[in-house]
C-alpha cells in the first residue's frame, strides 16, 4: 500500500522514522525509473535485478551499480 505523501515507503506506516522512510522512497524511485542506454542512447534502460540493466529497445544488457546504471 502506498500513500500520496510518502509514496513507496508508505507501506511501513509509522515505523522506522521519517528520514529513513524518505531516503528509502528516493532509492525506490531511482531504481524504477528509465535511464539512457549507452549503446543506442534511447531512454529505455530498466533494472532487471541488482546491478543488471537492460535496454528494451536494442536488447543491450550490462552491469552497473545497484540502483543507478553508471
Backbone as CSV, one residue per row, in Angstrom:
resi,resn,N_x,N_y,N_z,CA_x,CA_y,CA_z,C_x,C_y,C_z
1,UNK,0.833,-1.171,0.000,0.000,0.000,0.000,0.878,1.235,0.000
2,UNK,0.511,2.257,-0.777,1.288,3.476,-0.748,0.375,4.665,-0.512
3,UNK,0.955,5.703,0.031,0.174,6.889,0.315,0.610,8.015,-0.614
4,UNK,-0.162,9.082,-0.638,0.124,10.180,-1.552,1.415,10.910,-1.168
5,UNK,1.621,11.161,0.104,2.797,11.902,0.539,4.047,11.042,0.594
6,UNK,3.928,9.840,1.086,5.106,9.031,1.368,5.515,8.132,0.212
7,UNK,4.635,7.895,-0.742,4.977,7.069,-1.890,5.179,5.617,-1.517
8,UNK,6.265,5.025,-2.015,6.523,3.604,-1.802,6.838,3.270,-0.351
9,UNK,7.330,4.250,0.411,7.659,3.971,1.809,6.431,4.033,2.711
10,UNK,5.263,4.313,2.159,4.035,4.343,2.934,3.647,2.986,3.475
11,UNK,4.204,1.930,2.901,3.866,0.588,3.374,4.445,0.287,4.747
12,UNK,5.400,1.111,5.218,5.980,0.894,6.536,5.178,1.545,7.649
13,UNK,4.220,2.387,7.294,3.412,3.050,8.306,4.238,4.011,9.131
14,UNK,4.074,3.974,10.424,4.802,4.898,11.297,6.128,4.312,11.778
15,UNK,6.501,3.155,11.329,7.749,2.527,11.769,8.960,3.170,11.089
16,UNK,10.112,3.091,11.705,11.439,3.435,11.185,11.744,4.918,11.081
17,UNK,10.802,5.819,11.285,11.100,7.250,11.290,11.011,7.895,9.920
18,UNK,10.998,9.220,9.936,10.774,9.982,8.708,11.977,9.965,7.779
19,UNK,13.181,10.180,8.312,14.354,10.303,7.443,14.655,8.997,6.718
20,UNK,14.517,7.887,7.398,14.752,6.591,6.759,13.703,6.336,5.687
21,UNK,12.458,6.700,5.978,11.395,6.498,5.001,11.588,7.354,3.758
22,UNK,12.012,8.610,3.932,12.213,9.472,2.768,13.411,9.013,1.945
23,UNK,14.490,8.585,2.611,15.648,8.067,1.874,15.282,6.806,1.103
24,UNK,14.499,5.957,1.715,14.065,4.737,1.043,13.208,5.065,-0.176
25,UNK,12.326,6.054,-0.040,11.467,6.447,-1.157,12.291,6.980,-2.319
26,UNK,13.362,7.734,-2.035,14.241,8.241,-3.099,14.917,7.098,-3.840
27,UNK,15.421,6.119,-3.092,16.110,4.977,-3.704,15.142,4.151,-4.547
28,UNK,13.930,3.930,-4.046,12.930,3.181,-4.805,12.581,3.888,-6.111
29,UNK,12.507,5.210,-6.074,12.188,5.966,-7.275,13.324,5.871,-8.291
30,UNK,14.572,5.985,-7.831,15.731,5.864,-8.722,15.761,4.493,-9.385
31,UNK,15.454,3.485,-8.596,15.540,2.103,-9.055,14.551,1.809,-10.177
32,UNK,13.381,2.440,-10.118,12.328,2.062,-11.057,12.203,2.969,-12.269
33,UNK,12.965,4.065,-12.335,12.808,4.938,-13.494,13.638,4.451,-14.672
34,UNK,13.362,5.006,-15.843,14.069,4.600,-17.053,15.310,5.461,-17.244
35,UNK,16.362,4.846,-17.767,17.644,5.508,-17.941,18.053,5.471,-19.412
36,UNK,19.113,6.189,-19.751,19.603,6.266,-21.121,20.536,5.095,-21.421
37,UNK,20.332,4.466,-22.571,21.155,3.330,-22.991,22.511,3.826,-23.483
38,UNK,23.620,3.179,-23.065,24.939,3.608,-23.548,25.189,3.245,-25.012
39,UNK,24.432,2.302,-25.543,24.651,1.888,-26.925,23.774,2.668,-27.904
40,UNK,22.465,2.661,-27.722,21.561,3.309,-28.687,21.120,4.706,-28.247
41,UNK,21.474,5.115,-27.026,21.193,6.444,-26.469,19.714,6.769,-26.335
42,UNK,18.850,5.750,-26.276,17.430,5.967,-26.029,17.156,5.831,-24.532
43,UNK,16.075,6.399,-24.082,15.702,6.404,-22.673,14.888,5.145,-22.352
44,UNK,15.468,3.964,-22.554,14.705,2.720,-22.425,15.373,1.671,-21.531
45,UNK,16.346,2.060,-20.736,17.034,1.096,-19.873,16.265,0.937,-18.569
46,UNK,15.994,-0.314,-18.194,15.330,-0.619,-16.938,16.160,-1.621,-16.154
47,UNK,15.939,-1.672,-14.865,16.674,-2.567,-13.969,16.046,-3.948,-13.994
48,UNK,16.857,-4.969,-14.231,16.384,-6.355,-14.172,16.522,-6.906,-12.757
49,UNK,17.694,-6.751,-12.191,17.952,-7.142,-10.811,19.088,-6.264,-10.310
50,UNK,19.566,-6.528,-9.110,20.588,-5.664,-8.514,21.853,-5.663,-9.370
51,UNK,22.147,-4.538,-9.996,23.358,-4.387,-10.788,23.237,-4.830,-12.224
52,UNK,22.103,-5.340,-12.665,21.926,-5.780,-14.050,20.862,-4.920,-14.705
53,UNK,21.228,-4.296,-15.825,20.375,-3.355,-16.537,20.209,-3.824,-17.966
54,UNK,19.038,-3.575,-18.550,18.836,-3.968,-19.943,18.029,-2.908,-20.677
55,UNK,18.347,-2.760,-21.954,17.662,-1.812,-22.825,16.558,-2.566,-23.555
56,UNK,15.347,-2.048,-23.481,14.244,-2.726,-24.153,14.209,-2.416,-25.640
57,UNK,14.958,-1.422,-26.080,14.975,-1.052,-27.494,15.963,-1.904,-28.298
58,UNK,17.230,-1.921,-27.848,18.248,-2.646,-28.618,18.630,-3.986,-27.996
59,UNK,18.153,-4.281,-26.780,18.447,-5.559,-26.144,19.784,-5.626,-25.440
60,UNK,20.474,-4.517,-25.326,21.789,-4.474,-24.684,21.646,-4.694,-23.189
61,UNK,22.373,-5.680,-22.635,22.395,-5.938,-21.194,23.783,-5.603,-20.682
62,UNK,23.834,-4.924,-19.545,25.126,-4.552,-18.996,25.050,-4.473,-17.479
63,UNK,26.210,-4.469,-16.862,26.304,-4.369,-15.400,26.560,-2.929,-15.021
64,UNK,25.963,-2.529,-13.933,26.156,-1.175,-13.426,26.067,-1.215,-11.912
65,UNK,25.744,-0.087,-11.331,25.540,-0.053,-9.889,24.191,-0.641,-9.549
66,UNK,23.909,-0.808,-8.280,22.698,-1.478,-7.859,21.445,-0.654,-8.135
67,UNK,21.504,0.663,-7.941,20.305,1.484,-8.093,20.375,2.449,-9.261
68,UNK,21.562,2.689,-9.825,21.736,3.551,-10.990,22.697,2.865,-11.943
69,UNK,22.437,2.896,-13.230,23.461,2.407,-14.164,24.466,3.517,-14.404
70,UNK,25.720,3.268,-14.124,26.699,4.349,-14.289,27.709,4.014,-15.355
